[in-house]
Amino acid sequence: MAAWLILQVVDLVLDAVPAPDWVMQVFLLGTAVGFPLALLFAWAYEMTPEGVKREKDVDRSQSITPQTGRKLDFVIIAVLISAVSILLVDKFVLRDEPAANAVTDKSVAVLPFVAMSSGPDDEYFADGLTEEILNSLAQLPDLLVSARTSAFYFKGKDIPVGKIALKLGVAHIVEGSVRRDGEQLRITAQLVRASDGFHLWSDTYDRSAGSSFAVQSDIAEKVAAALDVVLDEEQRESMREIGLRDPEAFVAFQKGIEIFDLAHGNTDRLAMLERANTYFDRALKLAPNLSTAYEYHADYYAHVIIDSGLSDVTTTIIEEARQELKQDFENAIRHA
């Protein structure tokens, strides 16, 4: 029981402190070898006031075994209490989140890139670049990529990479920054292994705003290579084709998404969704094949229909909303 307790303590400590696998193996081997030796020693020898003696040399009338037995009872009770405490702590405190080793190694989350400059559209541009990289990686069937909504939840939050990865259930994190000076951009990106915080890959790109979108596919390819995801030419082409190539459409789409997210849960939902659609309209005028923008755009008409029972909406308005909704969905499907 003491050997088992030692192993439990060592296991908990090694979970918190990164250590090679052989450390636990040494402790396991030591307790396994020590157990039969301790058992043999306890069988053949006895502790007496004069020291350790062989069992056959002890006078039974002078033996202190009963007193020793009572002491051992207290020791066993203490060990049992400790063991139960460790099990409870392990189950309800330390294991309340998914174990890191349950996460597949070929999994990644793309955190929102940080806008290092303070231009009016720089943050939207950084968010859009993040989404482009995420969408490129999502084209790879061998790689698990955390959803945009989940990753963007951590935008602006000062949380260690390891904890974010644990929450998202991924083994790796892509993070980076964008600095804009007029039409010139400096984009940095790095792939971090969540278990120890080491960088597996990093790079810096200096581009003009118009040519910056080739960066997203290059970053995605480098991340895939670092994670040993094999890419064929068809997958490379799919990654290159995904997303936008127009900076103005890029920013307009991100502005629309921001208002769209704020609209849900807001009492002035329809008005905000209508405002969001002005940005989606602008993005679609510049990039008519942007399938996702049609999906966002359709939501306004869906709420016109859903909320029609709560307001004085005419039959004509509802029918027009149905037609617009149908058209948006058909466009989304055609361009998907």
N, C-alpha and C positions, 0 to 999 in steps of 0.2 A: 504493500500500500504506500509506503514511503517512496519507493522507486517510482510508482505511478504518479504520485504527487509532484515529485521532482520534474518528471517529464512534462506534466501539464504546465508548470510554472515556466520551464524553459521554452515550451511551445508558444505561450502567450508573449513572452519577452521577445522571441525571435520574430513574431508577427509584427511587432512594433519597431524593431531595429533590423534593418536590412542585413542579412548574413547569408553566407553560402549554405547550400543544402547539407554539406558534410558536417556542419556544426551540430545539427540535430542528430545526425547519424552517429556521431561520436558519443553524445549523451545516451542515445538509445542502446548502443553497443555496451557502454560502460555499465548501465543499470542491468542489462540482460546478463552480462558476465558476472557482475557483482552479486546478483540475487542468489544463485545457488551457493556461492561461497559464503554469503552471510547466513543462509539457512543451515549449512553444514557447521559453521562455527557456533551458531546458537544451539545446535543439537549436541555438540560434543563438549562445549565449555560452559562454565557458569561463573557469573560475577559473584565474588564473596568479599567480605570486609578486608581480607588479606590480599585481594587481587583476583585475577582470572585463573581458574583452576579447571583441570579436566573433570568432566562430570563424574567419573568413577572414583575420583580422589576426594569428593566432598562428602562429609558426614551428613546423612539425611536428617539427623536430629538437629544439626546446626545450620541447615540450609535456610537461606533467606529468600527462596523462590516465591513464597506467598507475598512478601513485601514487594519484591520486584514485579510480581504479577499485577499488584494493585497500581504500581507506578506505570506499568505498560498499558493498563486500562485507560488511564488518563491520557497517555500519549496517543493511543489509538483513537480516543474520542476527539482529541485536538486535531489529529490528522483528518478524521472524517469531516469535522466541521470545516476545516480548510478546503478539503476537496469539494464539498458541496458549495461553498462560497465561490470557489473558482469556476465551477460549472455554471452557477447562476450568473456570475459576472460575464462569463464568456457567451452565454446564450442571450441575455437580455440587454447587455450594455455594449460589448465589443462587436457583436455580430448583428447589429441592427441594420447594417447596410450590406449590399451584395459583396461577396468576397471578390477580391481583385482577380484571383486565379480562375474565377468563373467566366471572366471576360475573354472573348476570343482576341488573339493577338492582332488579327487583321481587322481592326475597328478603329474609327477615328471620328472626332468632332472638330468642326471648323469654328473657332470662336470669332466673334466680330472683330475685324481689324480696327486698330485704334487710329483715328485721324489726328496726326501730329501737328497739323496746321489748322488755322481757324477761319478759313474761308466759309462763306454762307452755305456752300453745297459740299464741303469736304467730307463731312460725316456721312452724308447720303452716299457719296462716291465710295467711301470705305465700306459701308454696309453692302453696297451693290457688288463690290469686288469680292467680299466674303461669300455672298450668295453664289456668285459665278463659280468660285472655286469649289464650293459645296456641291453645286449641281454637276460640275465636271466629274468629281469623285463619285457621285451617286450613279454615274453611268457604268461603273465597274461592278459586275455581279459578285466578284470575289471579295469585295470590301464592304463592311458594314459602316454606314455613315449616319451619324446622329442627325435628326431632323432640324430644319432651320429654327422652328419655334423653340425647341429645347435648347439649342446652342445660344440663341439670342437672349434667352432668359438671363444669362450671366453677363450681358453687356454692361460695362461700367462698374461691375462688382469686384471688389478686391478679395478674391477667394483663391487659395492655392490651386495650381493646376491638378494636383493629385485628387483633391476633393471634388473638383468639377468633373474629372474623368470618372470618378466613382459614382457620382450622381447620374451621369449620362450613360454609364455602363460601357465605356470605351477604354481601350488600352493606350491610345495616343491622342494628342491634341495638336491642331494646327493653329498658330496664332501669328500675328504680324501687325504691321503699321503702314500707314500711307501718309506721306508728306507732299503737299502740293505747293508749287511756286509758279504761279501763272499757268502756262501750259506744260510745265515740266513736273514729273512725278518721281518720287523715290519710294519704292515699295519694298519692304522687307518681310520675309516669311520664314518661319521655322517649324519643324516637326519635333515635338517633345514626347518622350516616353514617360507616361504618367507614373509608372512604378518607382522611378528614381529621379525624375526631373532632367535626365540627360537629353541633349539635343542630338537627334539622329541625322538631321539635315537642316541647313539654313542657307539663305541667299539674299542678295540685294539686287533690285532691278531699277535702273534709271531709264525712264521712258517719257515720251510725250503723251499728253492725254489721249490723243487720237489713236496711238498704237499700244496703249496700255493693256488692251484686252487680250492680247496674245500671252500676257503674263499669266493669266488665270489657268490656261491649259498647261503651260510649262510648269507652274507650281504643282498642279494636280498630278502631272506625270512624274515629277521628282518625288512627291510624297508616295505615290504608288510604288515606285521603284525602291524607295527606302523601306517599304513594308513588304517587299518581295512579292508584290502582285504582278503577275506576268501580263503584259499588254500586247495584244496583237494589233495589226494595222487598222482593223475595223473599229476596235475600241478606242484607239488613238484618234481616229477620224471623228468618232462620236463625241469624244471629249472636246475636240477643237470646234465642232459645229454648235455645241450647246451654248445658249446664252446670247447676250447682246454684243453689238460692236459699235454702238453709237453712244458717246458720253452723255449727250443731252437726254436721250431716252433712258439711259441708265439712271440718272439722277431723278427724272420725273417719276419713274416707276417706284423708286425707293420712297419718295415723298408720298406717293399714293398709298403705299403699304403702311407707312407710319400713321396716316389719318385713318385708314381702314381699321387698324388695330385699336386705335383710340375710340372709334365709333361704337364698337361692340361693348355693351355695358353702359353706354352713355344715353341719357334721356333724349338727346337730340340726334339720335342715330341716323335717321334718314337724311337729314341735312348734311351731316358729316360724310356719309357714304357718297352723297351727290358731289360733295367737294372733292372727295378722293377720286371720283370718276373723271374729274377734269384733268387730273394728273395722268390717270391711266389712258385717257383719250390722247393726251399729248405724247405719251410713250408709244402708243399704238400707231399714231400718225408717222412717227419716225421709224418704228420697228413693227410693221404689220403682222409679222409671224410670231410675235411674243405670246405664246399660248397661255402662260400663267396670268398675264394681264387681263385676258378675256374672262378668266375664272373670277378674278377679283372684281372686275367690272360688272359681272352678272349679279353680284350679291345685292347691289342697290335695288334692282328690279325684283329680286326674290323677296326682299323685305317690304317693298310696296305691296306685293300680293299678300304676304303673311300678315301685315299690319292693317290690311284693308278693312277688317272687321272692327278696328278700333278708331277709325276716322271716317270722315265723309268723303271717301274716294269713289268716284264715279265708275260705272262699268267700263266706259271707254278707256279710262286711265289704266284699269286693271288689265284690259285686253292688250293695250299698248305695251304694258310691262311684260306680259307673257311673250309677246312677239320679240321684244328686246332680249329677254332671258334666253329664249330659244336660239336667237341669232348668236348671242355670246357663246353659248355652249357649243353650237355647231362650229364656230370659228376656233374655239379652244381645241376641239377634237381634230379639226382639219390641220391645225398647225402643231399639234402635239408631236 
